[in-house]
Amino acid sequence: MALGGSPVLRRASISAEPGRTLAILGPSGCGKTTLLRVLAGLQRLDSGRVVLGSTLMSGPGVHVAADKRGIGMVFQDWSLFPHLTVAANVAFGLPRSERPRSRVLPRPASGRVRDLLDMVGIAELSDRLPGSLSGGQQQRVALARALAPQPSVLLLDEPFSSLDTTLRVEVRAEVAGLLRELEVTCVFVTHDQDEAFVLGDEVAVMRDGVVIQQAAPAVLYEQPADRWLAGFVGEADTVAGRAEGDIAYTAMGPMKLQSPIHGEVDVLLRPEELALTEGSSGTVDHIEFFGHDTLYYIRSADGKVLRCRTTGAPRFGIGANVDLCHSGERTVAFPRSS
């Protein structure tokens, strides 16, 4: 599809299994939020289709309105009504026939709202106004409101981006547990790889309006579809080699490959797959210590730098002479860049 004459989504094919969470991961401007708006019915398609269960929501001559799709959405800024209490904000998410017409909630609505607030852990905040809440609390209110109409699918647009780092880790863990408990089909977009891997049963990685690969987080990390994706979902270096089937011969020795390939290749190296010993083939150029592990930058005689991650404190100092060896785990190889 196109916006303003420019294509935004080109080959953006995704699927989410019932009761599972799909993360859409990609850099800014790749089309993630546009794809979410298409799923919600807030954006019309030029071509392609959106199917919910067995029902066509968008397609040739078909566009089911957003409020008829049974889809809930949590926006990036949460979009709470500042003049309404927490309870009234959540009640706004109820089906129209159940919404209160005043700030006083009728008994059936109040019971449903109380259950929702209990579910997200903020029942004691029901009479507060959004402006008096922390970012994490506001995020829970928005989630409860989106769940109020009992949607078949829940969409979240960068739901934790405005929270500070510590709170973001805490809230996303709670939300992940809640979504698993409720067995709600969920699709959310993020530019944070850690967030996508923690929350997503599967992750679809986008670039320039195209879904490059959709798979379980471990598959994306261990078997990336291309060189760009390998670096986007984790630290990735390569070493030159020549592949003969499922073995690539490199300066570090032969390496087993996930899939057979022939010819000149670049073999993917993850820092945690490398081990460091005393030697003479490289020099420690730089060290980053994170407390739980250490990342070494090793410069070889030809000037190439590879990264090696080890647990605990640094064992080697800057300038130390070392050798690198590979773990022997099967890896992937990409045809040599021209």
N, C-alpha and C positions, 0 to 999 in steps of 0.2 A: 504494500500500500504506500501511498505518497501523501506528504503534507506540504502545501505550498509549492507543488510541482516537483519536489525532490523525493525520491524513494526513501522510505524510512524502514519498512519491513520488506524483505525480499524472499528469503527462504527460511521463514521462522516457523518451523514445524515442531510442536511440543505435544506431550501427552502426560496426563497425571492420573494415576490409578486411584480408585475410590478409597478414601480414608488415609491417603498418603500425602506427604508434603513434597512439592516440587519447588526448588529454588531456581530462579532465573538470574544468572550471574553474568556481569559484563562491565566494561568501562563506561564512564559517562558518555552519553550521546549514542550508544549502540542500538537503542530502540527498546530497552527493557520496559520502561513505563508506558510507552505507546502500546506494546504488546499486552500489557496488563489492562489498559483502557479498552482495547479491542475485546478482550475476554469479558470485561464488565458490561460491554454494550455502550460505552461512552464514546466510542470512535467507530465509524463505519468502515468496512472493508471495501477496497477496490476489486480485490479478487481473493480467492481462498475461502475458507469456511471455519466456523467455530461450532463444535458439537459438544453438548452436555448430555452425557449418558447416550441416549439414542435420538436426542432431539436436536435438530439443526437450529442454532441460535443466530448465526450470521452466514450468509452465502448468497449465491445468485438470486436476486429478487427477495431475499429474506433478511430482516433485521428485527429481532425481538428486542423491545425496549429494555433498558437497564433494570427498571423496577419490576419487570416481569420474568427475569431470569432466575430468581432464587439464588442470587450471588451476593455475598456480603463483601464489603471493601473497607479496609483501614488505610487512610491516606497518610502521606508522609508527615504532615503537620497535625494529624489527628482530627482537625476540623470540629472541635467541640464547641457547643454554644455557650459563650461566656456568661450569659444571664440566667442559664438554667442550672439547677443542682445536678450533682452526679446522677442521682436517681432519674431525674427528668431527662437528662441526656441519653441515658440508656433506654428509657421508655420510648424515646423518639425512634429507636430502632425496631420497635414492635410493629406488627402488621397495623395498617392504618385504622382498622376497626377496633383495635385494642389500645390505641394511644389515648392518653388522658388529654382533655381539652384545657386543663388548667395545671397549675404547678402542684396541685394536690393529686396524688395518684390514687385511682380507685383500687379497691382491694385485689381484684384479679391481676391487674397490672403490677401492683406493688409486690405481690407474691412472686411473679415471674422476674421482676427486676431484682428483688432480693436474692433469688437463686443465682442470677447471673453475676451479681456483685460478689456473692460468696464464692462462686466458681473462680473468679479472677483475684480473689483475696483482698477485696477492698470494701466489704460490707459496712464497715464502720465509717466510711466516708460518704455515705449516701446523701447527706444534707449539705455537703460542702459545695462551693462553687469551683469550677475548673482553675480559676486564677490562683486559688490557695493551695493547689496540689503541686507536687513535684513532677518532673518530666515522666518518671516511671509510672507514677499513679495515673497521670493523664493518659498514658499509653494503654493502661489496663482498662480505663473507662471506654476508650475508643474500641478496644477489642470486645468488651462486653456488649457495646451497642451494635457492633457488626454481627455478633452471635445471636442477638435478640430474636430476629425473625427465623432462626434455625435454618440458615442457608445450606444448600447442598455443597457449595464451594465458597471458600473464604480467600479473598485476595488481599495481600498486604504490600504496600509500596514503600520500600526502604523504611520499615517500621521502627528501627532502632537508631537511625542515623543521627537524630538530634540529642541522644543521650550521651553522657560522658562515658569513658571507656569502662570503668568499673561497673557502673549501673547497667551498661549495655550487656555485658557478660552475664550479669545476674538476671536481668529481665528476659533475655533470649533463652536462657536455660529454663526459666519458669514457663515461658510460652511454649517451648518445645515439649515440655512435659504435659501441658494442658492440651495441646493439639493431639498428642498421642492418646491421651485419656478420652478425648471427645470423639476421636476417629473422624475428624472433619477433613475433607479434601481441601488442601491448602496450596495456593501458588503465591510466592512472594518474590519480589525483586530486590537485589542488593548488588553493591559493587565490592562487598567485603567477602573475600574467599573463606575466611574462618567462619563467618556467619552462615554462608551457604553450606559449608560442609557439616556444621553442627546441626542445623535445622533441616536440611534437605535429605529426604530419603533418596531422591535423585536430584541432580543438578544439570540444568541446561545452560551452556556457556554461549553467550552471544558476542558477535563482533560485526559492526557495520550492517545491522539489520538482518544478519544471518545467524541461525543457531548452528554453531560449529560441531557440537557434540552434546548429547544428553545421556547420562549414565549415573550410576551410583558414585558417590564421592571417591571411593577407593579406586574404581575403574578409571575415572578421569585423571587421577593422580598417577596411577601406575601405567596406564595405556592411553595417553593423550593422543588425539587424532592428528595434531600437527605441532610444529615447533613453537608457534606462538602460544597455543593453549598450554603447552608444557610449562612455559615460563609464567603464564598468567595465574595458574593454580598452585604455584609453589616455586621454590628456588630451583633453577635448572641450568646446568652447564652441559656442554657437549665436548666429545673428543673425536677427532677424525679417525676413520677406520675404513676397512674394506670388508663388506659383508659377503658371505658365502652361505646362503640359506639361513639357518638359525644361529650362526656364529659370526661375530664381527671381530676382525683382528685389528688391534689398536696398539699404540705405544705402551699402554698399560697392560697389555696382554689380551688374550681372547676373551670375549664377553658373550654370554648367552642372550639371545633375542627372543622377545615374545612372539614375533611373527617373522617368517622367512622373508628375506630381501637380498638382492644381489647388487653389487657395484660399490661405488664410493659413497660413504654414508657419514653422518654425524650421529654419534651414539649418545643418548641421553644419560646424564649422570646427576643423581640427586645427592646433595651433600651428606645426608645420613647414610648413604650406601658406600661411602668411602672411609677407609681406615688410614691412620697416620702413624708412621714409625720413623725411627731415626734412619737417615739415609743420605743420598746425595743428588737425587733427581730434581729436587725443588727446594725452595726457600720460603719460610713463613713471612709473608709480606704484610699481613694485617690480622688483628684478632678482635673479635666481638664476643664479650662474655655476658651471658644473660642470666647467670645464677644457676639455672638448671642445666644449661649446656653452653658449649663454646663453638663459635663459627670461625674457622681458620680460612684465610685466603692464601693459597699456595701458588707461588710463581715458579714456572718451570724455566729451564735454560733458554727456551725459545721465546720467552716472554708471556706465554699464555697463563692465565690465572684460573684456577679451579677452587671451588669451595668444599670444605670438609667440616661436617658437624659431629661433635663428640659430646658425650654426657659429662657433666661436672665441670670443674675448673680447668683452666688451660694447663696442659702438660709441657707445652713447648712455647718458647718465647719468640718474639719477632727477630728474624734473622737466622733462626735455627734451620739446619739442613735436614730435610725429611724426604721420605718416599710416600707415595700414595698407592693404595691398592683397592681394588673393587671387591664388594662383598660376594660377588658370584650370583646374585639374584638376577633373574631374567629382566632385561630392560627393552627399550624400543630404540629403533634407529630411523633416521629421516634421510631421504636422498640428499646428497651433498649440495649445499647452497652454491649457486653459480657465482 
